Amino acid sequence: MMHILYIALLACSLAACSQAKNQQKENTTVSQAVPQTNTPTFDADSAYTYVENQVKFGPRVPNTQAHKDCGNYLASELRRFGAKVYEQEATLTAYDNTGLEAKNIIGSYNPDSDKRILLFAHWDSRPYSDEDPDPANHHKPIDGADDGGSGVGVLLEIARQLSITNPGIGVDIIFFDAEDYGVPEFSRNKYNEPTSTTWCLGSQFWAKNPHIPNYKAEFGILLDMVGSKNAVFYKEMTSMRYAARYVDEVWNTARNLGYGKYFINANGGGVTDDHEFVIEGRNIPCLDIINYSEDGFGWYWHTQKDNMDNIDRETLKAVGQTVLEVIYNRQKK
């Protein structure tokens, strides 16, 4: 009886072992069949430092030393991260006929690849605090930690990651200049014609004079005001009109990564921003990730309070990791 029982137990044991091995083999086969992403990890501390470094130069208003020094810094960082860098200089005319010594800074990765994504932000800061509650501050330039600095900071960290892990596609990063020199509130009544074209001068220039003749990209992503605490990103109206499929891709990616509280699955208002001129001038579908809703911009917008106190690492992480995931998943599509 004991001998028969032993044989039975041994048979069951061997059968269980065989089944486990087969299950293990099956699991291994399934795992190997699923494409594995090589998306790098976005370093929010690094992005925060890049924002801080810009603010340390002072307000990056065209025709100032701070602007010139920061522009040199941004170009040198892109070179350090292995990009092919173009510095596009031009004298642009502001709303009041001031000549602005402007510079668009472009960093290209895998420049020979036909499959390309465009990432962009503006790097200048507002020469006025025209939304400040204190009228005495209206003619003072702003730090632009979020409005300008945050988008550039995220893109610099993305550039650093691109230099470490090849995305397998072409990526162009553009820092547009003279975006924030539009007509101030205190002068608006002097102008009877639409003032939207007084903004985004750098992107308007680039759209007519791209750094590469006949430049094309599958789509573009604009980052504007993407670093403040409790930021929310609605689906901006112009983005939905011209790039709805890419908006949905970005917002779905953010939700899958656990960043749904930032990327709100609802339509927002429309804004005049760099993406409009890239769409119009280059016929590239673009979307704008911007902290804006139908209630307006953040409370600190175009005031003396747009400083490093508002910059939040978690927000930078949510935006940066989402964009990285979109980039590195494109090689599968």
ABEGO torsion letter per residue (X at the ends): XAAAAAAAAAAAAAAAAAAAAAAAAAAAAAAAABBBBABBBBBAAAAAAAAAAAAAAEBBBBGBAAAAAAAAAAAAAAAAAGBBBBBBBBBBBBAAGBBBBBBBBBBBBGAABABBBBBBBBABBBABBAABABAAAAABBBAGAABGAAAAAAAAAAAAAAAABBAGBBBBBBBBBGAAABBBAAAAAABABBAAAABGAAAAAAAABBABBGBBBABBBBBBGAABBGBBBBBBAAAAAAAAAAAAAAAAAAAAAGAAAABBBBBBBBBBBAAAAAAAAAGBBBBBBBBBBAAEBBAABGBAABBAAABBAAAAAAAAAAAAAAAAAAAAX
